[in-house]
């Protein structure tokens, strides 16, 4: 497993607490997150681009929970903002900066998480 102190975006202590020392459970949580999240991110982007507020709120809510579950509170808060925006009357331009932040930060988070399930060298 990777040097857990090197994470910048993932609260690894939260993940360890969740796993209760079960290394394989931790890997499975991360593996599942990595399998599902890219499709959900793509669906969110498509919903925002289409102006579909219902689907935007749905995917933002789903992603908010997913990122919170793995200890990524910063991005979880951004999804909360997007979800609120989708349920209110903000203009499409209001959400563009948040979506750019989602793209950038989610890529960094996913890269960190991939190191958890990467085979150990040695």
C-alpha positions in Angstrom: 0.0 0.0 0.0 1.1 3.6 -0.6 2.5 6.1 1.9 -0.8 7.2 3.5 0.7 10.4 4.8 1.2 11.6 1.2 -2.5 12.3 0.5 -3.5 15.9 -0.1 -7.2 15.5 -1.0 -8.4 12.2 0.6 -8.8 12.0 4.4 -7.2 8.7 4.7 -7.7 8.4 8.5 -11.4 8.5 7.8 -11.1 5.6 5.3 -9.0 3.6 7.8 -11.6 4.2 10.5 -14.3 3.1 8.2 -12.4 -0.1 7.3 -11.7 -0.9 10.9 -8.3 -2.4 9.9 -9.7 -4.5 7.1 -7.3 -3.8 4.3 -9.4 -5.7 1.7 -12.5 -3.9 2.7 -10.7 -0.6 2.3 -9.5 -1.6 -1.2 -13.0 -2.7 -2.2 -14.5 0.6 -1.1 -12.0 2.5 -3.2 -12.3 0.1 -6.1 -16.1 0.5 -6.2 -15.7 4.3 -5.9 -13.3 4.3 -8.8 -15.6 2.1 -11.0 -18.7 4.1 -10.4 -17.6 7.7 -10.0 -16.3 8.6 -13.5 -19.7 7.7 -15.0 -21.6 9.7 -12.4 -19.3 12.7 -13.1 -19.9 12.4 -16.8 -23.7 12.2 -16.2 -23.5 15.3 -14.0 -21.6 17.2 -16.7 -24.1 16.2 -19.3 -27.0 17.2 -17.1 -25.5 20.6 -16.5 -24.7 21.1 -20.2 -28.3 20.2 -21.1 -29.8 22.4 -18.4 -31.5 19.5 -16.8 -31.8 20.7 -13.3 -33.5 17.5 -12.0 -30.7 15.2 -13.2 -28.1 17.8 -12.1 -29.6 17.7 -8.6 -29.8 13.9 -8.7 -26.1 13.4 -9.7 -24.8 16.2 -7.5 -26.5 14.6 -4.5 -25.2 11.1 -5.4 -21.7 12.4 -5.9 -21.9 14.5 -2.7 -22.5 11.3 -0.7 -19.9 9.3 -2.6 -17.1 11.9 -2.0 -18.1 12.4 1.6 -18.1 8.7 2.2 -14.5 8.4 1.2 -13.5 11.5 3.3 -13.3 14.1 0.5 -15.3 16.9 2.3 -14.0 19.7 0.0 -15.5 18.2 -3.1 -18.6 17.0 -1.2 -19.3 20.6 -0.3 -19.0 21.6 -4.0 -21.5 19.0 -5.0 -23.8 20.3 -2.3 -23.5 23.8 -3.8 -24.3 22.4 -7.3 -27.3 20.5 -5.9 -28.6 23.6 -4.3 -28.1 25.6 -7.5 -30.0 22.9 -9.5 -33.0 23.2 -7.1 -33.0 27.0 -7.2 -33.1 29.5 -10.0 -29.4 30.3 -10.6 -28.2 30.9 -14.2 -26.2 28.4 -16.0 -23.2 30.7 -15.9 -23.3 30.6 -12.1 -22.4 26.9 -12.0 -19.5 27.0 -14.6 -16.8 27.8 -12.1 -18.0 25.0 -9.8 -18.0 22.5 -12.6 -14.4 23.4 -13.6 -13.4 22.9 -10.0 -15.1 19.5 -10.0 -13.2 18.4 -13.1 -9.8 19.5 -11.6 -10.3 18.3 -8.1 -12.0 15.0 -8.9 -9.1 14.1 -11.2 -6.6 14.7 -8.4 -8.7 12.7 -5.9 -9.1 9.8 -8.3 -5.4 9.8 -8.9 -4.7 9.6 -5.1 -7.3 6.8 -4.7 -5.8 4.8 -7.5 -2.6 4.5 -5.5 -4.5 2.6 -2.8 -5.4 -0.2 -5.1 -2.3 -0.2 -7.2 -0.2 -3.4 -6.8 2.7 -2.9 -4.4 6.1 -2.7 -6.1 8.8 -4.9 -4.6 
